[in-house]
């Protein structure tokens, strides 16, 4: 805003001053009252007081436009969210975790204020990770050419996290409309700022970033904070560049109700921070400059007390969430195929390779839904479509607005997918989470975050993302190029995991993933991308439902349950045994690991009475252990022998081909295990 319009105690109209003061009073009253709920065993077992941050938090909320902007507050942002539009009732309902809590019905930690309806987003306790979400939604704001900015707020210590640097680097590279607010109170719990960064002001760590402007303000002062926030928003809107607002604050109280700050702050410091109380300063200014009389201020103070008193009653009369509700909103209902309910077809066209099925399905779905996007490392560079060419030709057809490269930063790729999908639920995001599945580990924090977004918001937000990962070995890739990660993913509720190996299944599951809400981990056996043995005819509209296994070979003597790279090996063994009369093997290709087709597993167990579980991953801790446990629990009486497992050795996958062959399962190892079980 222009200088002549800037706020000051003299120029700001009385109505606005009264509104601000009352917001500050209500916020502080709830902030001070929160610990009493815990003492009375009512709730609010986590509370991070904001007192001392009043100026900047009031300003963030006042600059926020809920019709166009997106706000990502952190756990100390009570006044921010009150100023942005939450009511006192909603703050208390969140604090005491009642079912009516608009953030998520008590499913998330107290002091995590949100209202998705207002674009005040529900963020996690993983401090600072929402910077990536802000960048993602800002990308959508820019690509759809709509007004608005994303505002991300955090403490200065969380800036030490690597993903914060990734977020700011990405925002400056893409020139996105983001305001990053650092509320600097000098401490990360008990850790002083000097132990976090060499710069006295952490925002100065980013002075070398191009397309980034840094503002500094006194976060304790309402007017300096207000002027800076409005100037920052005006700058972002005009220049379409991100900004950082560094707000100097004080933390009057402990970090949280589980922290004793008197153990690391002396009396001088404790007295100092109380002396700089922003609320007390604001009150003194209004009297000193005769904007309000003492009597007028007392009226506002009494009104604020009544607001909090009424909100307390609402909270106390509000029911707790029901235990029966825990299974609600774990994952959205998927797209349901009417034409291919079992994921089977009789199409007899020309066989296509696995890589063709993926590429053609991606293109078909991009043509169908113009709100589909894909990015990742090395996915869109001229004629190249990733290291395996799965996305070949996509940027040429759909343009770099929809198909583009991300930096080599897996957390950024995954985190901005979460953020961009927040723009609206029409969007479908595909990311190549890493060039190889082994490199996905830096993004695991964001995947965990994304996996419970739908649940913790009580169904208000679903990240609609398909994460493609080239998985497994048999390519001589060694470490970081040949490992499997599905067993590590499987314990996460809120995500789907599919691992097709035949071309038609890959195409059908990819189509279902792109049409469904929720997160799907789409694991691709890269050793089979161009393998003729898994090439199949593919109907143009083929769809495979989640949680539907497929019998690849009928049999009666022994069931082999498998998925991924080992599936064609098992089919080959079954055909060999059938041809030479050794035995009749049934091969069940799971295709989908989560959800798991327990019904198909039980059916094949009952049919043959003997089960061999085969997968490429390690036997110890591998996904086959879950399959075996399910069989033991649900079909023990149908077994005529122990459930045996075949997989890789309990070692990393070596690079030398001799080492790789000794580690990964092969046809010989599967055959030996099958014969042993048949003879049991």
N, C-alpha and C positions, 0 to 999 in steps of 0.2 A: 504494500500500500504506500501511497505517496507520503512524504514527511509531514505535510500539513494536516493529514488525516490521522496521524498516529495517536494512540491512546495515551492519556496522562491523567493524573488525579484532577487536574484543572479542566481538561477539555472533554473528558468522557461524560456523557449525559448521566443524570442521576438514576434513571431507570436501569441503565446497564450496570452501573456500580452496585445497585441494590441486588440485581440478579446475580452478579458475580459473588458478592459477599454472602448471599444466602446459600449459594452452591457450596462455597467454602465452609460455611458453618455446618451445613448438613453433612458434608463429607467428613469434616473433622470430628463431628459428634459420633458418627458411625465408626470412624477409625479408632477413636478413644474407647468406644463401647465394645468393640469386637472381642477383646480379651475376656470380658465378663461372661460372654456366652460360653467360652471354654471352661471358665471357673465353675460355671453352673452346670456343666456337662450337657449343654444344649448343642454345642457344635463350634464351628470356626476353629478347628484344631490347627489350621495353618492360617496365620495372619501376618502380613508384611506391612507394617505401618508406613503410610506415605508422608506423614507430617514432616515438613521441611522441603517438600517437592511441590508445594501448593501452587506456586506461580506458573510453572511450566505445565503442570497437569491441567489446570484450569484452561490454559491457552490452547493446549492440544485439542481439548474437547470443544472449545468455541470455534476453532478454525475448521473442524471436521464437519463435512456436509454429508449426512447419511444417505442422501439421494444419489450421490455420485462418488463419494470417496469411500475408501476401505481403511478401517482402523484395526491395527494389530497391537493391542495393549499387552503389557507384561503384568506380573502378579502384584506389583506395587501400585498399579494404575487405578486405584479406587476413585479418586477425584476426576481423573481423566474420563472414565466411563460415565460417571455421574454428569459431568459437564457435557459429554457427548450425547446424552439422552436417556441413560438408564435412570430409573426412579430409585428412591430410597428403599422402597419395598423390594425391588429387584436385587439391590446390593445385599440386603439382609437375607433374602431367600437363598442367594448364592452362598453367603457366608455360613449359614446354618444348614446348607445342603438339603433343601426341601425339594419335593417333586415339582413344584411350580417354578423353580429356578430356571430363568429363560436361557441361561448358558447351556444347560444340559440336564436339568432335573437332578442335581446332586451327584452326577456320575463323575464329575471332575473335582479336583482339589478345591477347597474353599479359597477365596481371594483370586480366582481366575474368572474375572468378570467378562461377560460377553453378551451380545444380543445379535445373532446372525441376521435376524429380520432387518436390523438397522445397519448391516455391514460392519458391525463391531464383532470381530471374529474371535472364535474360541481358540485359544492358543494353549500349548502344552507347558509343562513345568521345565522342559528342556530349554534352559534360559538362552534367549537370543535366536533360537532357530527359526522364529517366525519372520526374521528379516528376509529369508528366502521366499516365504509365502507372499510377503509384500511385493517383492520383486516380480514374482510370477503373476500376481493379479495386475500389477502395473504393466506388464507386458501385454496382457489382454486389453487393458484400457487404451494402450497405444495402438495395438493392431486393429481394434474395432473403432478407433478414432472417436471416442466418447469423452466428455469432460470428466474430470476427477483425478485424484491423486491417491496413492497408497501411503499411509502413515504408519511407520513402525517405531515402537517405543521400547526402550530397554535401559537397564543400568549400565554404567560404564564398564564394569568388570566383565560383563558377558561379551564385550567386544573382543576379548581375548580368544573367543572361540573361532576356529578356522572357518566355519560356515558363514560367519558374519563378514569376513573378508571376501569370501566367495560371492556373497550377496551384493556387497558394495562394488566389487569389481564387475560383476555382471550388469548391475544397474548402470554403471558409468559406461561400460562398453556398448550396451544397447540403447543408452540415452533414455532411460525410463523415468516416469513421473513418480518418484519416491521421495518421501521425507523421512530420513532416519533420525530419530531423536535419541540422544544419549543423556539420560538423567544422571548426572555425576554427583554422587554424595560422598565419594572418597573411599568407599569400602565395598568389598565383595564379601559379604558376611563379616568375618573378622579380618579379612586380608586387606591391608591398606593398598591404595592405588599404586604406590611405588613398587610393590611386588608384582604388579600386573603389567606395567608399561613404563618405558623410560621417559615418555613425554608426560608433562604435567597435565596436559589436556589430551585425552585419548583421541579426540577427533583429528588432532594434528598428525596422527599416524598415517592419515590418508591424504596429506597435502599433495602428494605426487600423482594422485589419480586424475586423469583427464576427464573432462565433462562432469566435474563434481565441485560444487561450491560448499564451503563450510561457514556456518554462522555460529556465533557465540552469544550467549545471553546469561543473565542472572536468573536462574530458575526459581529463586526465592521471591523475585519481584514480579508482581502481576503484570505491570505495564511493559517492562522490558521483555518479558516472555511473550506477551500478547503481540507486541509489535514485531518481534523476531519471527514468530510463527506465521503471522500474516504475510510478512515480507518473504519468508521462505516459500510459502505456498504460491505467492504471486510469481516468484522467480521460477519455480518448477513449471507453472502453467505457461509462462511466457517463453522460457528457453527450452522446455522439454528435456531438462537434465535433472538428475537426482541432487539432493542436498543433504547435508548433515547439520543438525542443530545440536550444538553442545550446550547443555544447560547446567550451570553450576548450582548445586543444591546442598542442603545439609540433611543428614539423617538424624532426626531428633531422638528417636527411640532405637531399640535394638533392631537387628535385621528382621527378625521374626519372633514369634512367641516361644521359640525353642532356643533362642540365642540370648546370652547375658552379656550385653555390651560393656557393663561395668568391669568385666574381666580384662578388657583390652583398651578401654578409654578412660583417661584420668578425669578428675573432677573439673579441671580447667576446660577440657574439651566438652564435657557434658554441659557445663554452664554456658559455654560459647554457643553451642548449637541451639540451646533454648533461647538465648538472647536474639538469635536471628530467625525466630519463628515468623514465617511469612504472613500467617493469619493475624497475629498480633500487630505486625507492621501495617498491614492493610487497614486495620481498624483505627490505628493511630493516625494514619494519613487522612482518612475521611473526617476525622475530628479536627485535625490540625488545619486542614484547608477548608474547613467549615462547609463541607459538602453534605454532612449529616450532623444532626445534633445527637447528644447522648441518648435522648429519649427515642429518637428515630432508630438508632442502632439497636436499642433494647427491644423495640418492636420486632425488628428482623431476627434478632437472636431468639426471641420467644416463638416466632413463627417457625424457625428452624427446629427448635425443640419439639414442637407439636408434630412436625413432619416426621421426625425420627421416632417419636412416641407412637404415632399411628402406624408407621412401617414395622415397628417392633410387634405390634398386635397382629398385623397381617402375617408376619413370619411365624409367630407362636401358634397361630390358628391354622397354619398351612400343614398338610399331611406330609409325612416322610414318603420317599419312594417305596414301592412295593417290592419285596424280594422276588416276586414272580416276574418282575420286569427285566431281570438281568439278561434274558435271552432276546429281548427286543432290540432291534437296530444293530445287531452284531455286524451284519453285512447286507447290502441291499438285495432285493430279489433280482435275479438275472433276467436277461432277455430269454424268452422261451420260444423255441422253434416249433412251429406248427407242422411244417412239412417234413422235418427230420427229427421227430421226438426222441429217437434212440441214437441219433448220430450215425445212421447207416444209410447206404444208397446202393442202387443197382446200375449206376451210370457206367457205360462201356466205351467212353471216349479214349483218346490217346493218353497214355500215362504222362504225368508231369512230375518233375523233380520237386523235392521238398522246398528248395529255394524259390522255384517258380510259383508254387502254391502260396507261399508267404508274400512274395512281391505282387502277384496279381490280386490277392485278396486285399492287401493294403491299398492298392490303387482303386479297386472297386469301391471300398468303403469310403475312401477320400472323395470319390466322385459322388457317392450317395449323400454324405454328410459334409457340407462345407465348413462346419465347425469342428473339424478334426485336424489335429496338428501332430507333428512328429519332430523331435530333436534328439540330439545325443552327440557323441564324439564321432566325427568322421562319417556322418551319414549323408552329407549333402555337399559334395565338392565336384562340380562339373559332372563328368560322366560316372564318377565313382559313387557308389552307394554303400558306404561302410566298408570295412575290411573284407566282408564276405559278399558284398554287393546285394544284400537283401533289399535295400532301398534304392537300387539303381533306377534312374529315370524319374524318380518322384519329384525332385525339385524342378526339373524341366517342365513337368506337366502341371504342378500345383503351385510353383513359385516359392520364393524364399520367405514369404510371409507365413507359410504353413509348413515348410520343410526347411530346417536350418540346423547348423552346427552349434553345439554348445561347447564351452571350454572343457578342458580335461579336469573336471571337478564333479565327481559323481554325486556328491551331496547337493550341489547346485542343480544338476540335472533333475534329480528327484524332488528336491524342495520346491523348485519353481513349477514343476508339474502340479504339485499340490496347490500352490498358490494360484496358478492360472485357471485351474479347474474351479476355483471359488468364484470366478466372474459370473458364470451361470451354469446351470446343470445341463445345458445343451452341448457344452463342449465335451469332446472326447480327446484325451491326450494319449499319445503313444510316445514312450521314450525308450531309447536304447540305453538302459541304465548303466551299462559299461560295455566296452568292446568285447570283453570276456566276463563271464559270470564271476570269476575269481576276483575281479577288480571292483565288484559291487560293494565290498565291505565298507568303504567310506560313506556310502549312502544308506547304510543300515539304520542309522539314527533317524533319518528322514522316513524310511520305510516303516519303522516302528511307530513313529509319529502319525503317519498317514493311516496305518492299520486301525487305529482306534478313533479316528476323526468322526466317523459315522456314529459309533456307539456313544462317544462322550458328548456329542451334540444332540443326542436323542433323536437322531435321524434328520437333523436340520441341514447337515452338509455331508455330501458324499464325494470324495475325490474319485473322479471317473478316469482312471488311468490304467493303461496297459503297459507293463514294464517288460520289454523284450531283453532276453539275455542269452547269448550264445554259450551253451553249457557243455560240460563233459570233455572227455579226452579222445584217445585214439587218433590224435593228429601229430603226436610228437611235440607237444607244446610245453610240457613240463609245468613248473610252478607258475601260478597266475594265468595259465592258459589251458588247464586241463582238469580243474577241480569241479566238484559238484557241490551245490549249496542248498539243495531243496530240503534237506533234513534240518537245516538251521532256520529255514523259512517256515516250516510246517507248524511250529508251536504258536505262531501269531494268528489269533482270531482276527477276522476282519479283512483277510486277503484270500484270494483264490490262487491256487498253484496248479498249472497245467504243464504237462511234459509230453507232447505228441512226438511221434517219430515217423509216421507215414505222412505222405504229402497231403492226402485228403483230410486226415484228422487235423493236421496243422492249419490248413486253410479254414476248416469248419470251426475250430476252436478260436482262431484269431477273429473270425467274423463275429462269433458270439461275444468275445471279449470286447470288441469295439462297439457293440450295440448295447452292452450292459452297463449299468451303474456299478460303481465300486472299483476296487483295485484287483487286477489280475497280474500275477507273475507268470509270464509266458516264457518258459524255458525251452530253448531250441537246441537239439543235439547237433552241434555244428559239424561233426564228423559225417553226418548223413545228408548235409545240404544238397550235395550233388550225387548221392549214391543211387544207382539204378534200382537197387533192391528195395528201396522204400518209395520209389516213384509209383504213382497210381493215377487213374482217371479222377478228375475232380469236377463235380457239377458246379456250374457258375454261381449258384446260390446256396452251396452246401453250408450247413450249420451243424455243429456238434454241441450238445448241451453240456454244461459243467456237471461233474459227478456221474458220468456215464462211461463205464468201462466198455471195452469191445473185445469179443472173442475173435482172435486172429486165426486160431486153429482149433477145431473141435476135437475132443478126446475123452477117454473114459478111465484111463489107468492112473494118471497123475496130472495135477494142475500146476502149471508154471505161471505165477503171477509176476508181471514185469512191467517195465516202462522205459522209455528213452532208448539209448544206444544198444541196450542188451535185447530189446524186443525182436529185431530181425534175427539175432543169433538163436533165440529160443524157438522162433518159427522154423528156422533152418534145422534145428535139432529135432523138432517134432516131425518134420517132413522126412528126415533121415530115418528116425525110428519107425515111422509108418511104412516107409519103403522097404526096410529090411526086416520088418515084423518084430522088432524089439519090444515095442509098447505103443499104446495110443496116448499121446500127450495132448493136453488141452492148454492153449496159451491164451491167457487173459491179459490184454494190454490195458493198464489202468487209465492211461491218457490224462486223467485228472486226479491229482493227489489230495487236493482240498478244494471242494468237497470230494470225499472218497466214496466210491460206489461199493458200499458195504454189502448191499443186496447181491450184486454180481459176484463178489468174493465168496459169500456164503453159499451161493448157488453152485459155484464150481467146486467148493470143498465138499458139499453134500454129494455131488455127482461122482467124484473120483476118490475121495477119502484120503488122498495124499497131496501135500502141497510143498512146492519149492518156490521160494521167493527170490527173484533175481533182479539185481540192479547194479548199475555201474559204481555207485558210491560205496564208501567203506561199509563193511558189515557192521562193525562196532559203531553204534550211534546212528546208523543209516535209517532211511525211511522204512525199510523192510521190517525193522523191529516193531513199528506201529502196526503194520499189516499182520505180522505174526501174533501180536498181542490181541488184536481184534478177533482173529480166528480162535485163539485160545479162550477168549472170553465168551464168544457167541456160538462157536461151532465145535467145541472140544469133543462132544460125543460122536461127531461124524468122522473123526480122524482115525486112520489106521496106522499112523506113524507120526513121528515128530515133524513139526514144521521146520524145514531146513532153509538156510539162506546162503546165497552166493553173491559176493560183491568184491570190491577191491580190498587189498590188504590195509592194515591200520598204519599207513605211511602216507606221506605226500606222494604225488604222482611225479615220477622222475622224468627228466628230459630225454636222456638217451633211450633209444627205442627198445633196447634190451631191458632196461629198468622198467620202462612203461609196460612192456609185455608181461613182466613178472608181477606187476602190481594190479593191473586192470583185469577184470574177469574176461574169459574168452570161451569159445565153444567147448573146448576140451574140459575146462573146469566145470561148466554147466552140465556137460554130459556125465562126468564122474559123479556129481552130486545127484543127478537124476537116477542113475543106475543104483547108487547106494540106497536111495529112498525106495525105489521100486523093489529092491531085494529085502527090504526091512521086514 
